[in-house]
Amino acid sequence: MAMGSCSEVETWVSYAFDLDYITQAQRDEWQQSYVHIYGMLVNLREKLK
C-alpha cells in the first residue's frame, strides 16, 4: 500500500509541475526525494520477505 501511495505522490508532483504550481527546481528536488523513499520501501519489502 505504501508503494502505491508513493507512486500517487509522484503523479501529483507531475500534475503540480504541469499546471505551474511548482518550479522545475522543486519538481527535481521532490523527484529525488521520491526516488530515495521508493528505494527504501523496496528494500524494506525485500527484508520482510
N, C-alpha and C positions, 0 to 999 in steps of 0.2 A: 504494500500500500504506500509506503514512504517513497519508493522509487517512482511510482505513478504520480504522486504529488510533486515530486521533484521535477518530473518531466512537464507537468502542468505549469509550474512556475516558469520554466524555460519558454513555454508558449506565450505566457502573459508578458514576459520581458520582450519577446519579439513584437507582440502587438503594441506595447507601450512605445517601442522604438519606431515602429512603422507609423504610428499616429503622432509622432513628435512630442511625446510626453517626457521622454528621456533622451539624453545625448548619446552619441556614439561611444564616448568615453565611459558613460555609466553602463551602457549595454555591454561593453567589453569587460568592465570590472565585474558586473553581475554574471556574465557568462563564465568567467574564470572561477568565480565562487561556485557556480552551478557544477562545473566540471569537477571541482575538488570535492564537493559534497556528494555528488553522484558516485564518485570513485570510492569514497568512504562507505557509502551504503552497499556498494557491490562487495567490498572487502568484508564488511560485517556479515552480509548474507553468506559469503563463502565460509567464514569462520563458524557460522551457526549450523552448517550442514553436518 
